[in-house]
Amino acid sequence: MLLASLVSLASLTVFTLTQVHALPAGTNSEYPSTLACTARVDTSNPLLPFLDYRRFGEAADAAIAFLEGRNGARKPATQNPLRCDRIRVRKEWRKLTRKEQKAYIKAEKCLMKTKTFGLTGNSSHTFYDDLTNSHAQGFVRYHAGAKFLPWHRWFVWMHGYSLEKLCGYTGPVPYWDYTLDAGPDVYKAPVFSTDPEVGFGDGGSVPINELGGNAGGYIVDNGAFPNYRPNLPLPHYLVRNFTPDALYNPDNRYGVGVSDTFNKTARERVMSAQSFWDFETMIDGLDEPQFRSIHNSVHFLLGGDGQSFNWLQGTPWFGSQVFGANDPIFYLHHGNVDHVWWEWQNKNEKFQYDFSGRPGAVDSICDMLPLNNLGPDVPIGLALKTEWYPQCYTYDE
């Protein structure tokens, strides 16, 4: 793959910190060449046939050009590759009609049966495994840092786009606003319904015994995904643990219940951030000793595949917390994390394109989001506005 990329330089798009440069075949006179930044969109190896790799490169050109133009480098391109033919509206799960919920669940099951595109190296895997693999590979590169929000925005979009292109889903992409459920009865949230048509299942009732005993969780044996068996890291039943270990007790830890860290008050605190890095710090719990936050605490709440902090830690089954995307609730959860970021971006015009890393770090809109073959790697700048191609979505509120 590396050799193919080197041979195919004519199909790469090269970004600079101030300008955008396309190598000969794709040169656009509105993007004059400079050589300060060498990040690339590789359109030479389109592994996923339902993606337009060439147009991704063009959109990336335009996004970087626009963002640098805002800083006085030059004006945005006159022809706009970022234009969307339509803007889809994402909705909170309980705002979908039952018909829409059933269609979403059906499409999710379809992804779980769709043949892999070879991203895991195992022909018996599915495209759903391809998605999980993308999240697992290089996990540390896009967690607890500046890439966290844009990487997961793009990843959740890829999941929703795959539902449409591979499984025919045309309804709203849902998110779960858990501020509506935070409190002692959080486990009664609609997403935890055991309804076989529209429920994601609860904490299950069968202790996991993959290793011959209760290893800290229960098989999700109800809802629309009963006894689902993800393949990564090895085939196993989907597991949740609604009675997490003492460190992340759902009711009280140091006088604070875990759901208190993703309630409306916690959300308001995150929304008060005055810079992208402050926002990332608060939403990801980087300023909290136990890392409790709108993002992390929901993973702690789910346990099992959705957390993987201590469940089978150090065993051949789960060595680290990288396989959370095995749990279908993952996408509703990260959809909400993105929803909060989107709302913060739209709160103030100066926040829309704000991006920075921790003090002293060199983080740029030219930095690439490593998607691990789940489409071409794209620059962070392209992910900053959801109404740009190819994401083309907004939220209902």
URMOPE-V843271 format. One record per backbone hydrogen bond with DSSP energy under -0.5 kcal/mol. NH is the residue of the N-H (numbers start at 1). CO is the residue of the C=O. If there is no record, write none. Layout:
# URMOPE-V843271
nh->[NH & NH]
co->[CO & CO]
This chain:
# URMOPE-V843271
nh->[5 & 6 & 7 & 8 & 9 & 11 & 12 & 13 & 14 & 15 & 16 & 21 & 23 & 26 & 27 & 31 & 41 & 42 & 43 & 43 & 47 & 49 & 51 & 53 & 56 & 57 & 58 & 59 & 60 & 61 & 62 & 63 & 64 & 65 & 66 & 67 & 68 & 69 & 70 & 71 & 71 & 72 & 73 & 81 & 83 & 88 & 88 & 90 & 90 & 91 & 93 & 95 & 96 & 96 & 101 & 102 & 103 & 104 & 105 & 106 & 107 & 108 & 109 & 110 & 111 & 112 & 113 & 114 & 116 & 125 & 127 & 128 & 130 & 131 & 132 & 133 & 134 & 135 & 136 & 137 & 139 & 141 & 142 & 143 & 148 & 150 & 151 & 152 & 153 & 154 & 155 & 156 & 157 & 158 & 159 & 160 & 161 & 162 & 163 & 164 & 165 & 166 & 167 & 167 & 168 & 169 & 174 & 175 & 176 & 177 & 178 & 180 & 181 & 182 & 186 & 188 & 189 & 192 & 193 & 199 & 200 & 201 & 205 & 206 & 207 & 208 & 212 & 215 & 215 & 218 & 219 & 220 & 221 & 223 & 224 & 225 & 226 & 227 & 228 & 228 & 230 & 230 & 236 & 238 & 240 & 241 & 248 & 249 & 253 & 256 & 258 & 259 & 260 & 261 & 262 & 263 & 267 & 268 & 269 & 270 & 271 & 272 & 272 & 273 & 279 & 280 & 281 & 282 & 283 & 284 & 285 & 286 & 287 & 288 & 291 & 295 & 297 & 298 & 299 & 300 & 301 & 302 & 303 & 305 & 306 & 306 & 307 & 308 & 312 & 312 & 313 & 314 & 315 & 315 & 318 & 322 & 326 & 327 & 328 & 330 & 331 & 332 & 333 & 334 & 335 & 336 & 337 & 338 & 339 & 340 & 341 & 342 & 343 & 344 & 345 & 346 & 347 & 347 & 348 & 351 & 352 & 352 & 353 & 354 & 361 & 363 & 367 & 369 & 370 & 371 & 374 & 375 & 378 & 380 & 381 & 382 & 383 & 383 & 384 & 388 & 389 & 391 & 392 & 393 & 394 & 396]
co->[1 & 2 & 3 & 4 & 6 & 8 & 9 & 41 & 21 & 39 & 19 & 14 & 12 & 23 & 24 & 28 & 13 & 40 & 11 & 41 & 45 & 47 & 48 & 51 & 52 & 53 & 54 & 55 & 56 & 57 & 58 & 59 & 60 & 61 & 62 & 63 & 64 & 65 & 66 & 67 & 68 & 69 & 68 & 79 & 80 & 86 & 392 & 88 & 394 & 173 & 175 & 92 & 92 & 93 & 97 & 98 & 99 & 100 & 101 & 102 & 103 & 104 & 105 & 106 & 107 & 108 & 110 & 110 & 125 & 122 & 114 & 111 & 126 & 127 & 128 & 129 & 130 & 131 & 132 & 133 & 136 & 138 & 139 & 140 & 145 & 146 & 147 & 148 & 149 & 150 & 151 & 152 & 153 & 154 & 155 & 156 & 157 & 158 & 159 & 160 & 161 & 162 & 162 & 163 & 164 & 163 & 172 & 91 & 332 & 175 & 176 & 177 & 178 & 178 & 183 & 185 & 186 & 189 & 190 & 195 & 191 & 193 & 219 & 219 & 205 & 217 & 209 & 208 & 213 & 240 & 206 & 238 & 219 & 194 & 199 & 222 & 223 & 220 & 220 & 225 & 228 & 236 & 230 & 228 & 218 & 302 & 245 & 246 & 256 & 253 & 249 & 250 & 257 & 258 & 259 & 260 & 263 & 264 & 265 & 266 & 267 & 268 & 269 & 270 & 275 & 276 & 277 & 278 & 279 & 280 & 282 & 281 & 281 & 285 & 288 & 283 & 293 & 295 & 295 & 296 & 297 & 298 & 299 & 239 & 239 & 303 & 304 & 304 & 215 & 310 & 310 & 318 & 312 & 318 & 312 & 320 & 323 & 324 & 326 & 327 & 328 & 328 & 329 & 330 & 331 & 332 & 333 & 334 & 335 & 336 & 337 & 338 & 339 & 340 & 341 & 342 & 343 & 344 & 344 & 348 & 348 & 349 & 349 & 351 & 358 & 361 & 364 & 378 & 368 & 369 & 371 & 373 & 369 & 367 & 365 & 379 & 379 & 380 & 381 & 385 & 82 & 388 & 388 & 386 & 88 & 90]
